[in-house]
Amino acid sequence: METDPDRDAQPEPEERPIFPHPQWSIGVVLIFAVVAILAGLRNPVWWLIGSPCILVLLVWIYVRIKVS
């Protein structure tokens, strides 16, 4: 009796992200980035304070443009 190799094959587990986070957290960071950019128009120190969020926004936009 032959066995079906496809039936016995186990699916490969997906790689876990290095830093697991809830899906909504990126949305919050993107909102903070937009707020920091708008606040930076009046007081440029907000660009410095919001720079990590602004960097995430720029990477997010870059990935969206490259993927689509």
mmCIF file of the N, C-alpha and C atoms, coordinates in Angstrom:
data_MODEL
# 
_entry.id   MODEL 
# 
loop_
_atom_site.group_PDB 
_atom_site.id 
_atom_site.type_symbol 
_atom_site.label_atom_id 
_atom_site.label_alt_id 
_atom_site.label_comp_id 
_atom_site.label_asym_id 
_atom_site.label_entity_id 
_atom_site.label_seq_id 
_atom_site.pdbx_PDB_ins_code 
_atom_site.Cartn_x 
_atom_site.Cartn_y 
_atom_site.Cartn_z 
_atom_site.occupancy 
_atom_site.B_iso_or_equiv 
_atom_site.pdbx_formal_charge 
_atom_site.auth_seq_id 
_atom_site.auth_comp_id 
_atom_site.auth_asym_id 
_atom_site.auth_atom_id 
_atom_site.pdbx_PDB_model_num 
ATOM 1   N N  . MET A 1 1  ? 0.840  -1.173 0.000  1.00 0.00 ? 1  MET A N  1 
ATOM 2   C CA . MET A 1 1  ? 0.000  0.000  0.000  1.00 0.00 ? 1  MET A CA 1 
ATOM 3   C C  . MET A 1 1  ? 0.894  1.248  0.000  1.00 0.00 ? 1  MET A C  1 
ATOM 4   N N  . GLU A 1 2  ? 0.622  2.151  -0.929 1.00 0.00 ? 2  GLU A N  1 
ATOM 5   C CA . GLU A 1 2  ? 1.429  3.353  -1.059 1.00 0.00 ? 2  GLU A CA 1 
ATOM 6   C C  . GLU A 1 2  ? 0.860  4.476  -0.184 1.00 0.00 ? 2  GLU A C  1 
ATOM 7   N N  . THR A 1 3  ? 1.768  5.289  0.312  1.00 0.00 ? 3  THR A N  1 
ATOM 8   C CA . THR A 1 3  ? 1.317  6.443  1.092  1.00 0.00 ? 3  THR A CA 1 
ATOM 9   C C  . THR A 1 3  ? 1.440  7.694  0.231  1.00 0.00 ? 3  THR A C  1 
ATOM 10  N N  . ASP A 1 4  ? 0.533  8.601  0.450  1.00 0.00 ? 4  ASP A N  1 
ATOM 11  C CA . ASP A 1 4  ? 0.520  9.860  -0.292 1.00 0.00 ? 4  ASP A CA 1 
ATOM 12  C C  . ASP A 1 4  ? 1.480  10.837 0.383  1.00 0.00 ? 4  ASP A C  1 
ATOM 13  N N  . PRO A 1 5  ? 2.561  11.250 -0.299 1.00 0.00 ? 5  PRO A N  1 
ATOM 14  C CA . PRO A 1 5  ? 3.534  12.143 0.347  1.00 0.00 ? 5  PRO A CA 1 
ATOM 15  C C  . PRO A 1 5  ? 2.936  13.513 0.669  1.00 0.00 ? 5  PRO A C  1 
ATOM 16  N N  . ASP A 1 6  ? 1.949  13.955 -0.117 1.00 0.00 ? 6  ASP A N  1 
ATOM 17  C CA . ASP A 1 6  ? 1.332  15.255 0.165  1.00 0.00 ? 6  ASP A CA 1 
ATOM 18  C C  . ASP A 1 6  ? 0.497  15.209 1.441  1.00 0.00 ? 6  ASP A C  1 
ATOM 19  N N  . ARG A 1 7  ? -0.110 14.083 1.703  1.00 0.00 ? 7  ARG A N  1 
ATOM 20  C CA . ARG A 1 7  ? -0.949 13.967 2.892  1.00 0.00 ? 7  ARG A CA 1 
ATOM 21  C C  . ARG A 1 7  ? -0.107 13.917 4.160  1.00 0.00 ? 7  ARG A C  1 
ATOM 22  N N  . ASP A 1 8  ? 1.061  13.290 4.074  1.00 0.00 ? 8  ASP A N  1 
ATOM 23  C CA . ASP A 1 8  ? 1.908  13.145 5.252  1.00 0.00 ? 8  ASP A CA 1 
ATOM 24  C C  . ASP A 1 8  ? 2.759  14.385 5.521  1.00 0.00 ? 8  ASP A C  1 
ATOM 25  N N  . ALA A 1 9  ? 2.880  15.253 4.540  1.00 0.00 ? 9  ALA A N  1 
ATOM 26  C CA . ALA A 1 9  ? 3.732  16.435 4.713  1.00 0.00 ? 9  ALA A CA 1 
ATOM 27  C C  . ALA A 1 9  ? 3.086  17.408 5.696  1.00 0.00 ? 9  ALA A C  1 
ATOM 28  N N  . GLN A 1 10 ? 3.871  17.853 6.630  1.00 0.00 ? 10 GLN A N  1 
ATOM 29  C CA . GLN A 1 10 ? 3.403  18.837 7.597  1.00 0.00 ? 10 GLN A CA 1 
ATOM 30  C C  . GLN A 1 10 ? 3.625  20.231 7.018  1.00 0.00 ? 10 GLN A C  1 
ATOM 31  N N  . PRO A 1 11 ? 2.662  21.128 7.202  1.00 0.00 ? 11 PRO A N  1 
ATOM 32  C CA . PRO A 1 11 ? 2.885  22.494 6.708  1.00 0.00 ? 11 PRO A CA 1 
ATOM 33  C C  . PRO A 1 11 ? 4.002  23.155 7.504  1.00 0.00 ? 11 PRO A C  1 
ATOM 34  N N  . GLU A 1 12 ? 4.806  23.948 6.801  1.00 0.00 ? 12 GLU A N  1 
ATOM 35  C CA . GLU A 1 12 ? 5.897  24.637 7.475  1.00 0.00 ? 12 GLU A CA 1 
ATOM 36  C C  . GLU A 1 12 ? 5.324  25.752 8.338  1.00 0.00 ? 12 GLU A C  1 
ATOM 37  N N  . PRO A 1 13 ? 5.786  25.848 9.563  1.00 0.00 ? 13 PRO A N  1 
ATOM 38  C CA . PRO A 1 13 ? 5.267  26.928 10.412 1.00 0.00 ? 13 PRO A CA 1 
ATOM 39  C C  . PRO A 1 13 ? 5.761  28.279 9.908  1.00 0.00 ? 13 PRO A C  1 
ATOM 40  N N  . GLU A 1 14 ? 4.883  29.288 10.041 1.00 0.00 ? 14 GLU A N  1 
ATOM 41  C CA . GLU A 1 14 ? 5.280  30.627 9.628  1.00 0.00 ? 14 GLU A CA 1 
ATOM 42  C C  . GLU A 1 14 ? 6.295  31.175 10.618 1.00 0.00 ? 14 GLU A C  1 
ATOM 43  N N  . GLU A 1 15 ? 7.209  31.986 10.101 1.00 0.00 ? 15 GLU A N  1 
ATOM 44  C CA . GLU A 1 15 ? 8.189  32.593 10.991 1.00 0.00 ? 15 GLU A CA 1 
ATOM 45  C C  . GLU A 1 15 ? 7.493  33.644 11.838 1.00 0.00 ? 15 GLU A C  1 
ATOM 46  N N  . ARG A 1 16 ? 7.812  33.637 13.100 1.00 0.00 ? 16 ARG A N  1 
ATOM 47  C CA . ARG A 1 16 ? 7.235  34.631 13.998 1.00 0.00 ? 16 ARG A CA 1 
ATOM 48  C C  . ARG A 1 16 ? 7.995  35.939 13.837 1.00 0.00 ? 16 ARG A C  1 
ATOM 49  N N  . PRO A 1 17 ? 7.293  37.065 13.931 1.00 0.00 ? 17 PRO A N  1 
ATOM 50  C CA . PRO A 1 17 ? 8.008  38.335 13.836 1.00 0.00 ? 17 PRO A CA 1 
ATOM 51  C C  . PRO A 1 17 ? 8.973  38.504 15.005 1.00 0.00 ? 17 PRO A C  1 
ATOM 52  N N  . ILE A 1 18 ? 10.021 39.257 14.775 1.00 0.00 ? 18 ILE A N  1 
ATOM 53  C CA . ILE A 1 18 ? 11.014 39.463 15.818 1.00 0.00 ? 18 ILE A CA 1 
ATOM 54  C C  . ILE A 1 18 ? 10.400 40.216 16.996 1.00 0.00 ? 18 ILE A C  1 
ATOM 55  N N  . PHE A 1 19 ? 9.629  41.237 16.673 1.00 0.00 ? 19 PHE A N  1 
ATOM 56  C CA . PHE A 1 19 ? 8.960  42.020 17.708 1.00 0.00 ? 19 PHE A CA 1 
ATOM 57  C C  . PHE A 1 19 ? 7.455  41.934 17.493 1.00 0.00 ? 19 PHE A C  1 
ATOM 58  N N  . PRO A 1 20 ? 6.800  40.951 18.084 1.00 0.00 ? 20 PRO A N  1 
ATOM 59  C CA . PRO A 1 20 ? 5.353  40.826 17.868 1.00 0.00 ? 20 PRO A CA 1 
ATOM 60  C C  . PRO A 1 20 ? 4.618  42.018 18.476 1.00 0.00 ? 20 PRO A C  1 
ATOM 61  N N  . HIS A 1 21 ? 3.644  42.510 17.767 1.00 0.00 ? 21 HIS A N  1 
ATOM 62  C CA . HIS A 1 21 ? 2.868  43.654 18.224 1.00 0.00 ? 21 HIS A CA 1 
ATOM 63  C C  . HIS A 1 21 ? 1.450  43.518 17.685 1.00 0.00 ? 21 HIS A C  1 
ATOM 64  N N  . PRO A 1 22 ? 0.497  44.149 18.358 1.00 0.00 ? 22 PRO A N  1 
ATOM 65  C CA . PRO A 1 22 ? -0.877 44.111 17.833 1.00 0.00 ? 22 PRO A CA 1 
ATOM 66  C C  . PRO A 1 22 ? -0.961 44.883 16.511 1.00 0.00 ? 22 PRO A C  1 
ATOM 67  N N  . GLN A 1 23 ? -1.862 44.481 15.645 1.00 0.00 ? 23 GLN A N  1 
ATOM 68  C CA . GLN A 1 23 ? -1.985 45.101 14.329 1.00 0.00 ? 23 GLN A CA 1 
ATOM 69  C C  . GLN A 1 23 ? -2.351 46.580 14.417 1.00 0.00 ? 23 GLN A C  1 
ATOM 70  N N  . TRP A 1 24 ? -3.147 46.968 15.405 1.00 0.00 ? 24 TRP A N  1 
ATOM 71  C CA . TRP A 1 24 ? -3.590 48.359 15.514 1.00 0.00 ? 24 TRP A CA 1 
ATOM 72  C C  . TRP A 1 24 ? -2.475 49.301 15.940 1.00 0.00 ? 24 TRP A C  1 
ATOM 73  N N  . SER A 1 25 ? -1.378 48.775 16.491 1.00 0.00 ? 25 SER A N  1 
ATOM 74  C CA . SER A 1 25 ? -0.323 49.651 17.000 1.00 0.00 ? 25 SER A CA 1 
ATOM 75  C C  . SER A 1 25 ? 0.369  50.431 15.879 1.00 0.00 ? 25 SER A C  1 
ATOM 76  N N  . ILE A 1 26 ? 0.492  49.854 14.697 1.00 0.00 ? 26 ILE A N  1 
ATOM 77  C CA . ILE A 1 26 ? 1.085  50.585 13.570 1.00 0.00 ? 26 ILE A CA 1 
ATOM 78  C C  . ILE A 1 26 ? 0.188  51.755 13.187 1.00 0.00 ? 26 ILE A C  1 
ATOM 79  N N  . GLY A 1 27 ? -1.121 51.546 13.204 1.00 0.00 ? 27 GLY A N  1 
ATOM 80  C CA . GLY A 1 27 ? -2.051 52.634 12.906 1.00 0.00 ? 27 GLY A CA 1 
ATOM 81  C C  . GLY A 1 27 ? -1.911 53.786 13.880 1.00 0.00 ? 27 GLY A C  1 
ATOM 82  N N  . VAL A 1 28 ? -1.728 53.478 15.148 1.00 0.00 ? 28 VAL A N  1 
ATOM 83  C CA . VAL A 1 28 ? -1.549 54.520 16.153 1.00 0.00 ? 28 VAL A CA 1 
ATOM 84  C C  . VAL A 1 28 ? -0.258 55.295 15.891 1.00 0.00 ? 28 VAL A C  1 
ATOM 85  N N  . VAL A 1 29 ? 0.804  54.594 15.556 1.00 0.00 ? 29 VAL A N  1 
ATOM 86  C CA . VAL A 1 29 ? 2.088  55.247 15.267 1.00 0.00 ? 29 VAL A CA 1 
ATOM 87  C C  . VAL A 1 29 ? 1.964  56.146 14.039 1.00 0.00 ? 29 VAL A C  1 
ATOM 88  N N  . LEU A 1 30 ? 1.228  55.685 13.019 1.00 0.00 ? 30 LEU A N  1 
ATOM 89  C CA . LEU A 1 30 ? 1.048  56.498 11.819 1.00 0.00 ? 30 LEU A CA 1 
ATOM 90  C C  . LEU A 1 30 ? 0.248  57.761 12.125 1.00 0.00 ? 30 LEU A C  1 
ATOM 91  N N  . ILE A 1 31 ? -0.760 57.651 12.976 1.00 0.00 ? 31 ILE A N  1 
ATOM 92  C CA . ILE A 1 31 ? -1.534 58.825 13.387 1.00 0.00 ? 31 ILE A CA 1 
ATOM 93  C C  . ILE A 1 31 ? -0.653 59.796 14.159 1.00 0.00 ? 31 ILE A C  1 
ATOM 94  N N  . PHE A 1 32 ? 0.163  59.285 15.078 1.00 0.00 ? 32 PHE A N  1 
ATOM 95  C CA . PHE A 1 32 ? 1.094  60.149 15.809 1.00 0.00 ? 32 PHE A CA 1 
ATOM 96  C C  . PHE A 1 32 ? 2.061  60.849 14.852 1.00 0.00 ? 32 PHE A C  1 
ATOM 97  N N  . ALA A 1 33 ? 2.474  60.168 13.792 1.00 0.00 ? 33 ALA A N  1 
ATOM 98  C CA . ALA A 1 33 ? 3.394  60.772 12.828 1.00 0.00 ? 33 ALA A CA 1 
ATOM 99  C C  . ALA A 1 33 ? 2.741  61.945 12.118 1.00 0.00 ? 33 ALA A C  1 
ATOM 100 N N  . VAL A 1 34 ? 1.504  61.764 11.696 1.00 0.00 ? 34 VAL A N  1 
ATOM 101 C CA . VAL A 1 34 ? 0.800  62.859 11.011 1.00 0.00 ? 34 VAL A CA 1 
ATOM 102 C C  . VAL A 1 34 ? 0.604  64.032 11.957 1.00 0.00 ? 34 VAL A C  1 
ATOM 103 N N  . VAL A 1 35 ? 0.244  63.764 13.206 1.00 0.00 ? 35 VAL A N  1 
ATOM 104 C CA . VAL A 1 35 ? 0.077  64.828 14.192 1.00 0.00 ? 35 VAL A CA 1 
ATOM 105 C C  . VAL A 1 35 ? 1.407  65.540 14.434 1.00 0.00 ? 35 VAL A C  1 
ATOM 106 N N  . ALA A 1 36 ? 2.503  64.804 14.513 1.00 0.00 ? 36 ALA A N  1 
ATOM 107 C CA . ALA A 1 36 ? 3.819  65.415 14.731 1.00 0.00 ? 36 ALA A CA 1 
ATOM 108 C C  . ALA A 1 36 ? 4.221  66.282 13.544 1.00 0.00 ? 36 ALA A C  1 
ATOM 109 N N  . ILE A 1 37 ? 3.916  65.839 12.336 1.00 0.00 ? 37 ILE A N  1 
ATOM 110 C CA . ILE A 1 37 ? 4.238  66.644 11.152 1.00 0.00 ? 37 ILE A CA 1 
ATOM 111 C C  . ILE A 1 37 ? 3.434  67.941 11.161 1.00 0.00 ? 37 ILE A C  1 
ATOM 112 N N  . LEU A 1 38 ? 2.141  67.838 11.451 1.00 0.00 ? 38 LEU A N  1 
ATOM 113 C CA . LEU A 1 38 ? 1.297  69.038 11.483 1.00 0.00 ? 38 LEU A CA 1 
ATOM 114 C C  . LEU A 1 38 ? 1.701  69.975 12.614 1.00 0.00 ? 38 LEU A C  1 
ATOM 115 N N  . ALA A 1 39 ? 2.005  69.438 13.782 1.00 0.00 ? 39 ALA A N  1 
ATOM 116 C CA . ALA A 1 39 ? 2.446  70.280 14.898 1.00 0.00 ? 39 ALA A CA 1 
ATOM 117 C C  . ALA A 1 39 ? 3.809  70.885 14.600 1.00 0.00 ? 39 ALA A C  1 
ATOM 118 N N  . GLY A 1 40 ? 4.638  70.196 13.844 1.00 0.00 ? 40 GLY A N  1 
ATOM 119 C CA . GLY A 1 40 ? 5.955  70.700 13.491 1.00 0.00 ? 40 GLY A CA 1 
ATOM 120 C C  . GLY A 1 40 ? 5.915  71.896 12.566 1.00 0.00 ? 40 GLY A C  1 
ATOM 121 N N  . LEU A 1 41 ? 4.793  72.123 11.909 1.00 0.00 ? 41 LEU A N  1 
ATOM 122 C CA . LEU A 1 41 ? 4.664  73.306 11.072 1.00 0.00 ? 41 LEU A CA 1 
ATOM 123 C C  . LEU A 1 41 ? 4.642  74.582 11.924 1.00 0.00 ? 41 LEU A C  1 
ATOM 124 N N  . ARG A 1 42 ? 4.152  74.481 13.155 1.00 0.00 ? 42 ARG A N  1 
ATOM 125 C CA . ARG A 1 42 ? 4.129  75.638 14.054 1.00 0.00 ? 42 ARG A CA 1 
ATOM 126 C C  . ARG A 1 42 ? 5.374  75.694 14.933 1.00 0.00 ? 42 ARG A C  1 
ATOM 127 N N  . ASN A 1 43 ? 5.814  74.528 15.410 1.00 0.00 ? 43 ASN A N  1 
ATOM 128 C CA . ASN A 1 43 ? 6.965  74.476 16.302 1.00 0.00 ? 43 ASN A CA 1 
ATOM 129 C C  . ASN A 1 43 ? 7.838  73.292 15.869 1.00 0.00 ? 43 ASN A C  1 
ATOM 130 N N  . PRO A 1 44 ? 8.964  73.547 15.231 1.00 0.00 ? 44 PRO A N  1 
ATOM 131 C CA . PRO A 1 44 ? 9.781  72.472 14.656 1.00 0.00 ? 44 PRO A CA 1 
ATOM 132 C C  . PRO A 1 44 ? 10.299 71.436 15.659 1.00 0.00 ? 44 PRO A C  1 
ATOM 133 N N  . VAL A 1 45 ? 10.239 71.722 16.947 1.00 0.00 ? 45 VAL A N  1 
ATOM 134 C CA . VAL A 1 45 ? 10.698 70.727 17.919 1.00 0.00 ? 45 VAL A CA 1 
ATOM 135 C C  . VAL A 1 45 ? 9.847  69.457 17.847 1.00 0.00 ? 45 VAL A C  1 
ATOM 136 N N  . TRP A 1 46 ? 8.618  69.569 17.364 1.00 0.00 ? 46 TRP A N  1 
ATOM 137 C CA . TRP A 1 46 ? 7.752  68.391 17.242 1.00 0.00 ? 46 TRP A CA 1 
ATOM 138 C C  . TRP A 1 46 ? 8.248  67.433 16.163 1.00 0.00 ? 46 TRP A C  1 
ATOM 139 N N  . TRP A 1 47 ? 8.993  67.955 15.189 1.00 0.00 ? 47 TRP A N  1 
ATOM 140 C CA . TRP A 1 47 ? 9.583  67.046 14.200 1.00 0.00 ? 47 TRP A CA 1 
ATOM 141 C C  . TRP A 1 47 ? 10.647 66.187 14.871 1.00 0.00 ? 47 TRP A C  1 
ATOM 142 N N  . LEU A 1 48 ? 11.363 66.756 15.818 1.00 0.00 ? 48 LEU A N  1 
ATOM 143 C CA . LEU A 1 48 ? 12.369 65.990 16.553 1.00 0.00 ? 48 LEU A CA 1 
ATOM 144 C C  . LEU A 1 48 ? 11.705 64.986 17.495 1.00 0.00 ? 48 LEU A C  1 
ATOM 145 N N  . ILE A 1 49 ? 10.688 65.446 18.206 1.00 0.00 ? 49 ILE A N  1 
ATOM 146 C CA . ILE A 1 49 ? 9.979  64.558 19.142 1.00 0.00 ? 49 ILE A CA 1 
ATOM 147 C C  . ILE A 1 49 ? 9.288  63.422 18.387 1.00 0.00 ? 49 ILE A C  1 
ATOM 148 N N  . GLY A 1 50 ? 8.689  63.735 17.252 1.00 0.00 ? 50 GLY A N  1 
ATOM 149 C CA . GLY A 1 50 ? 7.944  62.722 16.496 1.00 0.00 ? 50 GLY A CA 1 
ATOM 150 C C  . GLY A 1 50 ? 8.761  61.993 15.457 1.00 0.00 ? 50 GLY A C  1 
ATOM 151 N N  . SER A 1 51 ? 10.068 62.201 15.442 1.00 0.00 ? 51 SER A N  1 
ATOM 152 C CA . SER A 1 51 ? 10.888 61.604 14.391 1.00 0.00 ? 51 SER A CA 1 
ATOM 153 C C  . SER A 1 51 ? 10.804 60.075 14.304 1.00 0.00 ? 51 SER A C  1 
ATOM 154 N N  . PRO A 1 52 ? 10.731 59.333 15.415 1.00 0.00 ? 52 PRO A N  1 
ATOM 155 C CA . PRO A 1 52 ? 10.574 57.874 15.249 1.00 0.00 ? 52 PRO A CA 1 
ATOM 156 C C  . PRO A 1 52 ? 9.270  57.503 14.532 1.00 0.00 ? 52 PRO A C  1 
ATOM 157 N N  . CYS A 1 53 ? 8.198  58.199 14.882 1.00 0.00 ? 53 CYS A N  1 
ATOM 158 C CA . CYS A 1 53 ? 6.918  57.918 14.232 1.00 0.00 ? 53 CYS A CA 1 
ATOM 159 C C  . CYS A 1 53 ? 6.939  58.363 12.779 1.00 0.00 ? 53 CYS A C  1 
ATOM 160 N N  . ILE A 1 54 ? 7.577  59.500 12.498 1.00 0.00 ? 54 ILE A N  1 
ATOM 161 C CA . ILE A 1 54 ? 7.682  59.994 11.131 1.00 0.00 ? 54 ILE A CA 1 
ATOM 162 C C  . ILE A 1 54 ? 8.514  59.028 10.288 1.00 0.00 ? 54 ILE A C  1 
ATOM 163 N N  . LEU A 1 55 ? 9.559  58.471 10.865 1.00 0.00 ? 55 LEU A N  1 
ATOM 164 C CA . LEU A 1 55 ? 10.372 57.487 10.150 1.00 0.00 ? 55 LEU A CA 1 
ATOM 165 C C  . LEU A 1 55 ? 9.548  56.246 9.806  1.00 0.00 ? 55 LEU A C  1 
ATOM 166 N N  . VAL A 1 56 ? 8.727  55.786 10.742 1.00 0.00 ? 56 VAL A N  1 
ATOM 167 C CA . VAL A 1 56 ? 7.851  54.636 10.474 1.00 0.00 ? 56 VAL A CA 1 
ATOM 168 C C  . VAL A 1 56 ? 6.879  54.980 9.356  1.00 0.00 ? 56 VAL A C  1 
ATOM 169 N N  . LEU A 1 57 ? 6.349  56.194 9.360  1.00 0.00 ? 57 LEU A N  1 
ATOM 170 C CA . LEU A 1 57 ? 5.432  56.622 8.302  1.00 0.00 ? 57 LEU A CA 1 
ATOM 171 C C  . LEU A 1 57 ? 6.125  56.611 6.944  1.00 0.00 ? 57 LEU A C  1 
ATOM 172 N N  . LEU A 1 58 ? 7.346  57.104 6.879  1.00 0.00 ? 58 LEU A N  1 
ATOM 173 C CA . LEU A 1 58 ? 8.072  57.119 5.609  1.00 0.00 ? 58 LEU A CA 1 
ATOM 174 C C  . LEU A 1 58 ? 8.366  55.706 5.099  1.00 0.00 ? 58 LEU A C  1 
ATOM 175 N N  . VAL A 1 59 ? 8.755  54.815 6.006  1.00 0.00 ? 59 VAL A N  1 
ATOM 176 C CA . VAL A 1 59 ? 8.996  53.416 5.612  1.00 0.00 ? 59 VAL A CA 1 
ATOM 177 C C  . VAL A 1 59 ? 7.698  52.764 5.152  1.00 0.00 ? 59 VAL A C  1 
ATOM 178 N N  . TRP A 1 60 ? 6.603  53.037 5.860  1.00 0.00 ? 60 TRP A N  1 
ATOM 179 C CA . TRP A 1 60 ? 5.296  52.473 5.504  1.00 0.00 ? 60 TRP A CA 1 
ATOM 180 C C  . TRP A 1 60 ? 4.879  52.933 4.114  1.00 0.00 ? 60 TRP A C  1 
ATOM 181 N N  . ILE A 1 61 ? 5.043  54.237 3.831  1.00 0.00 ? 61 ILE A N  1 
ATOM 182 C CA . ILE A 1 61 ? 4.702  54.766 2.507  1.00 0.00 ? 61 ILE A CA 1 
ATOM 183 C C  . ILE A 1 61 ? 5.590  54.143 1.435  1.00 0.00 ? 61 ILE A C  1 
ATOM 184 N N  . TYR A 1 62 ? 6.895  54.028 1.703  1.00 0.00 ? 62 TYR A N  1 
ATOM 185 C CA . TYR A 1 62 ? 7.835  53.424 0.747  1.00 0.00 ? 62 TYR A CA 1 
ATOM 186 C C  . TYR A 1 62 ? 7.428  51.986 0.422  1.00 0.00 ? 62 TYR A C  1 
ATOM 187 N N  . VAL A 1 63 ? 7.106  51.218 1.442  1.00 0.00 ? 63 VAL A N  1 
ATOM 188 C CA . VAL A 1 63 ? 6.716  49.814 1.224  1.00 0.00 ? 63 VAL A CA 1 
ATOM 189 C C  . VAL A 1 63 ? 5.419  49.733 0.433  1.00 0.00 ? 63 VAL A C  1 
ATOM 190 N N  . ARG A 1 64 ? 4.467  50.596 0.742  1.00 0.00 ? 64 ARG A N  1 
ATOM 191 C CA . ARG A 1 64 ? 3.192  50.581 0.009  1.00 0.00 ? 64 ARG A CA 1 
ATOM 192 C C  . ARG A 1 64 ? 3.390  50.912 -1.461 1.00 0.00 ? 64 ARG A C  1 
ATOM 193 N N  . ILE A 1 65 ? 4.291  51.844 -1.758 1.00 0.00 ? 65 ILE A N  1 
ATOM 194 C CA . ILE A 1 65 ? 4.537  52.216 -3.152 1.00 0.00 ? 65 ILE A CA 1 
ATOM 195 C C  . ILE A 1 65 ? 5.288  51.105 -3.879 1.00 0.00 ? 65 ILE A C  1 
ATOM 196 N N  . LYS A 1 66 ? 6.292  50.498 -3.229 1.00 0.00 ? 66 LYS A N  1 
ATOM 197 C CA . LYS A 1 66 ? 7.094  49.454 -3.881 1.00 0.00 ? 66 LYS A CA 1 
ATOM 198 C C  . LYS A 1 66 ? 6.298  48.174 -4.101 1.00 0.00 ? 66 LYS A C  1 
ATOM 199 N N  . VAL A 1 67 ? 5.409  47.818 -3.175 1.00 0.00 ? 67 VAL A N  1 
ATOM 200 C CA . VAL A 1 67 ? 4.673  46.565 -3.279 1.00 0.00 ? 67 VAL A CA 1 
ATOM 201 C C  . VAL A 1 67 ? 3.582  46.660 -4.334 1.00 0.00 ? 67 VAL A C  1 
ATOM 202 N N  . SER A 1 68 ? 2.926  47.815 -4.417 1.00 0.00 ? 68 SER A N  1 
ATOM 203 C CA . SER A 1 68 ? 1.816  47.924 -5.385 1.00 0.00 ? 68 SER A CA 1 
ATOM 204 C C  . SER A 1 68 ? 2.251  48.397 -6.729 1.00 0.00 ? 68 SER A C  1 
# 
